[in-house]
Amino acid sequence: MSTHQFIAAQSHHQKGELKKALNIYASIKDEQRTDYIKIYHALCLIQMGKNTEAHTIFYHSNFDKIQLLPEFLTGSLVAKYLGDYKLSISLLNMAKQRFPENTTVLINSAVLSIALGDNEAASKDLLTAEKLGLNSVELRLNQAQICIRNDDLVEAEKYIQMASVLNKNHYDVFYLNGLIAEQRHQFDLAYGLYTEALSRNLTHSNCWSRLAALFNEGAWFQDSIDYKKLLKLFNSLKQLGAVDISIISHVVSIQRKSMTWYEIDYFEKVLSTSIDNNKIPSNLQPFVCLNLPLRQENITKLFRAQNSKFDRSGEVRLKSSLGNLKVGLISSDLRNHAIGTLLKDIVSESEDIKKFNVYYTGPSDNSNRLNIYKSQFANFKEFRGIGFDDQIDIIKSDGTNVLIDLNGITSGVSINVLKNIDIPVVHWLGLPSSNGTNVYDYIILDENVLPQAERGSVMEKVIYMPRCYVPSRKLNIYNKRNQNFLFASYQNYFKYNPTLLNTWKIILDECKTSRLIIGVPDIYKAKFEDIFKDFSFDMDRVQFDVLLPFEKHIDRLRNIDCILDTFPYNGGTSVADALEVGVPVITLAGQSIVSRVASSILSSSNLNDLICSDLEEYINKAISLYRKDKNILENSISFHKSYFGQPSLFAKDLISTLLKNFN
């Protein structure tokens, strides 16, 4: 009976009918479940994103008793999917001993070696297969892949041509030509080749990965590409149903960066549900992680999956007493950047903070903010062009005994310094989340963004600021009223989403004479216009503003009546900018640090009434402000006297909080 069931399951499995196959695999009685059946059952579970269940079933197999070639090959594949490369290699080596002249085993062994970066071992297996008379598409494509990794693109093209003679429609012919085009910076061509490859193999994870990388690194090429192919792929993927979670991660990343949003609610729900069920992908871009409506503990798991590779070994650096506290700040963003803007007033207002040792790792762009900081801090050092070991020596020779990193694990982070220095490392302001690595000993937050009851949801030890962890500002209120009530948003474009735009559409429809202003980079203006048209906005009432330098942007904000915050990824600097000039901000609080940043700033401004708990309250609050038709902050005594408006008090709290924690 089990043989007939297995054959039926295999038939469905090969057709991609995974649910039907899984039901049959699961129905086979335990006493009839051979190792062969267990291995294929595990493979089906993996293909449906159920790795935990697959792990349990797979490791009940007796690998020492495997005899058949398909068992070796499929078992090796399952082990690779589960991250057990040692077992995967072992099974292939056993197969090579048992079937020494089997070219299929040699090809599979080469593929695994390529995946592990062992080009030498892969080349050896491929050469052996070729000497045995093999001339297959797989052989030539793997030879091409090794050449690409060795930057021998001309030789790679020769092998791809040999493969295309055998099968010109093979998906990897397009994929590998796409890799070559990408290395030559022919991004339009690479996009076309990757989408062609995916149209032939929709579950090609590496191809989705490269396509996501194109959008992440080369947004400027997007105006010239055909999005119809991309939308067709998204639709096919949705119809397919159960797909590896890493592919869904890439799809969400592409949609966020390309602003396509085709069924993004569906894909993000699949992704969020998987994460809630502890199926954690390791390939999510940070901005995607922070845009998902997740609890903080799950966001921390996501960053842990990505950033555990940065972990340091050695003794814990949590020292109970450091004697004379000497604080250092390290950052690549002390310029015309969000971090540079956030710090400006607490530095200018505090002589104690000006005594911090500052280590700047960013570009020497002579921005006005960078030059101001150079003149304000007593010890400001630029690290660009200096080796990591020398940077550590400089930090220690300055007597710095607590190092505050203002980046977090983002593109500008000095990870080698943070990992290898032997003083406590603190994260503040940069990434609005736990970083998911023990490189950071501490994180500075407040109880609005992370209540005491949730402190276990981050990896770092929490240093709680008494009121707000985002620096206060000197208030500079002078508003220019307009004939029309002006709503606005000046956020990073990837924080927008369909739910947000639908909410804003409702607000604009209810507030008949209001207008909405959106700040976008020039490159995305046409794209945004199309998106807002798709959401049926009255385009005569929507205006797209270019990004401006800080001083001009602050002056522009004086024309605005209300800022509509983004969710679940709240504004931080943009919220502080608006409040500095007395513009109210309406926010929707969530379940994570990143979705409570605006709430923290508003709370420190005595503006708790502008913090909303659901969409209905967010909409009603915006409509209420419109109907009042006046600036509610201009004459608000409680706002003017708030903690947010006292940067010198914030600076004192920061110093006393650090002293309390480290002395």
Secondary structure, DSSP 8 states (H G I E B T S, - for coil): -HHHHHHHHHHHHHTT-HHHHHHHHHHS-GGG--HHHHHHHHHHHHHTT-HHHHHHHHTTS-GGG--SHHHHHHHHHHHHHTT-HHHHHHHHHHHHHHSTT-HHHHHHHHHHHHHTT-HHHHHHHHHHHHHTT---HHHHHHHHHHHHHTT-HHHHHHHHHHHHHH-TT-HHHHHHHHHHHHHTT-HHHHHHHHHHHHHH-TT-HHHHHHHHHHHHH-GGGGGGS-HHHHHHHHHHHHHH----HHHHHHHHHHHHHHT--TTHHHHHHHHHHHHHTT---S---HHHHHHS---HHHHHHHHHHHHGGG---SS----S--SS--EEEEES--SSSHHHHHHHHHHHH-HHHHTSEEEE-S-----HHHHHHHHHSSEEEE-TT--HHHHHHHHHHTT--EEEESS-SSTT--HHHHHH-SS-EEE-SSSSS--SSTT-SEEEE-TTTS-GGGGGGSSSEEEE-SS-SS------------SS-EEEE---GGG--HHHHHHHHHHHHHSTT-EEEEE--GGGHHHHHHHHHHTT--GGGEEEE----HHHHHHHHTT-SEEE--SSS--SHHHHHHHHTT--EEEE--SSSTTTHHHHHHHHTT-GGGEESSHHHHHHHHHHHHHHTS-SSTT-HHHHTSGGG-HHHHHHHHHHHHHHHH-
